[in-house]
Amino acid sequence: MVSKNMARKLTRSENMARIRGRDTKPELLLRRALWAVGCRYRLHYDLPGRPDLLFIRERLAIFVDGCFWHGCPIHYSAPRTREDFWKSKLRTNVLRDMRVDDALISDDWRVFRVWQHELGDIEAVVQNILGLLGGAHKTVQTYKTDMSVPMNVSEPSARYGLGQEDDIDEKLWWVCGCGSRDSRVLAVSGPGSLRPNSKQRPASAELICRKCRSSWSAKVPSDFKGK
């Protein structure tokens, strides 16, 4: 007999509703790491998208993007229930991120987005940010701020953190026809996870390129093992 006092198992939606919108563990991890190397930043500033960290003098806005909420092509996992709801939620989040990037860049801000999974190598992320801030760490890639296409997010001025393009296979399934690997998932065909070696993977995914804004459908390989 099940005790009446036994806690009811929460649904996926209820669990998601409990996730903080700010001051998340990944954000706190990055903040502490930057603070430890002497970086002083602003929080909760009234700008489009409410950047997680802001360096006003350098006009650098930093976002920490969760792999589930922002369509990571390596780690997105589609829920098993309320498929239409989660597809709509994901698409809304991804397209909003792009509008936010456009608004910030058009106002002469640089945008630096870090995937949650990239924080596993927190030192590399910090090194990249120090490079953007003009610090003494000259081994870090310095990104340009020129926009080749007005109101389009260019990879140098708004991109994800580690910059490991040279280490990534050009034939990865989420690479755009323009050659950019800076893509996001808009939707997947049914439940499953894009994580390498996942037992259940969606058959295909709809993606969008953050550089040229093209969207396309791609078959998700069942045997993808990642790097």
C-alpha positions as CSV (number, residue, x, y, z in Angstrom):
1,M,0.0,0.0,0.0
2,V,1.3,3.4,-1.0
3,S,1.5,5.9,1.9
4,K,-0.6,9.0,1.5
5,N,2.4,11.0,2.7
6,M,4.6,9.7,-0.1
7,A,5.6,12.6,-2.4
8,R,4.0,12.5,-5.9
9,K,6.5,12.3,-8.7
10,L,6.6,15.6,-10.6
11,T,5.8,15.8,-14.3
12,R,8.4,17.0,-16.8
13,S,6.6,20.4,-17.0
14,E,6.5,20.8,-13.2
15,N,10.2,20.0,-13.0
16,M,11.0,22.5,-15.8
17,A,8.9,25.2,-14.0
18,R,11.1,24.9,-11.0
19,I,14.3,25.7,-12.9
20,R,15.5,29.2,-12.2
21,G,15.5,31.8,-14.8
22,R,18.6,33.5,-13.4
23,D,21.4,32.8,-10.9
24,T,21.5,29.2,-12.2
25,K,24.4,26.9,-11.3
26,P,26.2,27.3,-14.6
27,E,25.9,31.1,-14.3
28,L,27.3,31.1,-10.8
29,L,30.1,28.8,-11.9
30,L,31.2,31.3,-14.6
31,R,30.8,34.3,-12.3
32,R,33.0,32.8,-9.6
33,A,35.7,31.8,-12.1
34,L,35.7,35.3,-13.6
35,W,35.7,37.0,-10.2
36,A,38.7,34.9,-9.1
37,V,40.8,36.3,-12.0
38,G,39.9,39.9,-11.2
39,C,37.0,40.4,-13.7
40,R,34.3,42.8,-12.4
41,Y,31.0,42.7,-14.2
42,R,27.4,43.9,-13.9
43,L,24.3,41.7,-13.4
44,H,20.7,42.1,-14.3
45,Y,21.2,45.1,-16.5
46,D,18.2,46.3,-18.5
47,L,19.2,45.3,-22.0
48,P,17.6,43.1,-24.6
49,G,17.6,39.5,-23.4
50,R,18.9,40.5,-20.0
51,P,22.5,39.3,-20.4
52,D,23.8,37.0,-17.6
53,L,27.0,39.0,-17.3
54,L,27.8,42.5,-18.7
55,F,31.1,44.4,-19.1
56,I,29.9,47.9,-19.8
57,R,33.2,49.6,-20.6
58,E,34.1,46.9,-23.1
59,R,30.5,46.6,-24.3
60,L,30.5,42.9,-24.0
61,A,27.3,40.9,-23.2
62,I,27.7,37.3,-22.0
63,F,24.9,34.7,-22.0
64,V,25.2,31.2,-20.5
65,D,22.8,29.0,-22.6
66,G,21.4,25.8,-21.3
67,C,21.6,22.9,-23.8
68,F,17.9,22.0,-23.3
69,W,16.4,25.5,-23.5
70,H,18.4,26.9,-26.3
71,G,18.7,24.0,-28.8
72,C,22.2,22.6,-28.4
73,P,22.9,20.3,-31.5
74,I,25.1,18.1,-29.3
75,H,23.0,17.7,-26.1
76,Y,19.4,18.6,-26.7
77,S,17.0,16.0,-25.4
78,A,13.4,16.1,-26.5
79,P,10.8,15.3,-23.8
80,R,8.5,12.3,-24.2
81,T,5.3,14.2,-23.4
82,R,3.6,17.3,-24.7
83,E,5.7,17.1,-27.9
84,D,4.0,20.1,-29.7
85,F,4.3,22.3,-26.6
86,W,8.1,21.7,-26.3
87,K,8.7,22.1,-30.0
88,S,7.0,25.5,-29.9
89,K,8.9,26.5,-26.7
90,L,12.2,25.5,-28.2
91,R,11.6,27.4,-31.5
92,T,10.5,30.5,-29.6
93,N,13.6,30.5,-27.5
94,V,16.0,30.0,-30.4
95,L,14.4,32.7,-32.6
96,R,14.3,35.1,-29.6
97,D,18.0,34.6,-28.9
98,M,18.7,35.6,-32.5
99,R,16.6,38.7,-32.2
100,V,18.3,39.6,-28.9
101,D,21.8,39.2,-30.6
102,D,20.7,41.4,-33.4
103,A,19.4,44.1,-31.1
104,L,22.6,44.2,-29.0
105,I,24.9,44.1,-32.0
106,S,23.1,46.9,-33.7
107,D,23.7,49.0,-30.6
108,D,27.4,48.3,-30.8
109,W,27.5,45.5,-28.1
110,R,29.5,42.3,-28.6
111,V,27.7,39.1,-27.8
112,F,29.4,36.1,-26.3
113,R,27.3,33.0,-25.7
114,V,28.6,30.0,-23.8
115,W,26.9,26.6,-23.9
116,Q,26.3,25.0,-20.5
117,H,28.4,22.0,-21.5
118,E,31.3,24.2,-22.4
119,L,31.7,25.1,-18.7
120,G,33.1,21.7,-18.2
121,D,36.3,23.4,-19.4
122,I,35.8,26.5,-17.3
123,E,39.4,27.6,-17.7
124,A,39.1,27.7,-21.5
125,V,35.9,29.8,-21.3
126,V,37.6,32.3,-18.9
127,Q,40.6,32.6,-21.2
128,N,38.3,33.4,-24.1
129,I,36.5,36.1,-22.1
130,L,39.8,37.6,-20.9
131,G,40.8,37.8,-24.6
132,L,37.7,39.6,-25.5
133,L,38.2,42.0,-22.6
134,G,41.7,42.9,-23.9
135,G,43.5,41.2,-21.1
136,A,47.1,40.0,-21.0
137,H,46.3,36.5,-22.3
138,K,47.3,36.9,-25.9
139,T,46.9,33.2,-26.8
140,V,43.2,33.6,-26.9
141,Q,41.5,34.4,-30.2
142,T,40.4,38.0,-30.5
143,Y,37.1,38.4,-32.3
144,K,36.3,41.1,-34.7
145,T,33.2,43.3,-34.4
146,D,32.6,44.1,-38.1
147,M,29.3,43.0,-39.4
148,S,29.5,41.7,-43.0
149,V,25.7,41.6,-43.3
150,P,23.7,44.3,-41.4
151,M,21.4,42.9,-38.7
152,N,22.8,39.3,-39.2
153,V,24.7,37.7,-36.4
154,S,28.2,37.1,-37.7
155,E,30.3,34.4,-36.1
156,P,33.1,36.8,-35.0
157,S,30.8,39.2,-33.2
158,A,28.2,36.8,-31.7
159,R,29.2,33.2,-31.2
160,Y,29.7,30.4,-28.8
161,G,32.6,30.2,-26.4
162,L,35.5,27.8,-27.1
163,G,36.1,28.4,-30.7
164,Q,37.2,24.9,-31.5
165,E,36.4,24.9,-35.2
166,D,39.8,23.5,-36.2
167,D,39.2,20.5,-34.0
168,I,35.7,19.6,-35.3
169,D,34.9,17.3,-38.2
170,E,33.6,19.4,-41.1
171,K,31.1,16.6,-41.9
172,L,29.2,16.9,-38.6
173,W,25.5,16.6,-39.3
174,W,24.6,20.0,-37.9
175,V,27.0,22.0,-40.2
176,C,25.2,24.6,-42.3
177,G,25.6,24.7,-46.1
178,C,27.4,28.0,-45.7
179,G,30.1,26.2,-43.7
180,S,29.2,27.5,-40.3
181,R,29.0,25.1,-37.3
182,D,27.2,27.7,-35.2
183,S,23.7,26.2,-35.5
184,R,20.8,25.5,-33.2
185,V,18.1,23.0,-33.1
186,L,14.6,24.3,-33.8
187,A,12.8,20.9,-33.5
188,V,13.4,17.2,-33.6
189,S,11.3,14.3,-34.9
190,G,9.9,12.7,-31.7
191,P,11.5,12.1,-28.4
192,G,15.1,11.2,-27.9
193,S,18.5,12.8,-27.2
194,L,21.1,14.2,-29.5
195,R,23.8,13.3,-26.9
196,P,26.6,11.2,-28.3
197,N,26.0,7.5,-27.8
198,S,22.4,8.0,-26.7
199,K,20.3,4.9,-26.9
200,Q,17.3,6.7,-28.4
201,R,18.0,9.4,-31.0
202,P,15.5,11.4,-33.1
203,A,15.5,10.4,-36.7
204,S,15.9,14.0,-37.9
205,A,16.2,17.6,-36.6
206,E,15.3,21.0,-38.0
207,L,18.2,23.5,-37.5
208,I,18.9,27.1,-38.1
209,C,22.3,28.7,-38.7
210,R,23.1,31.7,-36.6
211,K,25.3,33.2,-39.3
212,C,23.3,33.1,-42.5
213,R,19.9,32.3,-40.9
214,S,19.2,29.4,-43.2
215,S,17.1,26.6,-41.8
216,W,17.2,23.0,-42.9
217,S,16.4,19.5,-41.9
218,A,19.1,17.0,-41.3
219,K,19.1,13.3,-40.6
220,V,20.5,12.5,-37.1
221,P,23.0,9.7,-37.4
222,S,22.2,6.8,-35.0
223,D,25.9,6.0,-34.5
224,F,27.3,9.5,-33.7
225,K,29.8,9.2,-31.0
226,G,31.0,12.8,-30.7
227,K,34.6,13.9,-30.4
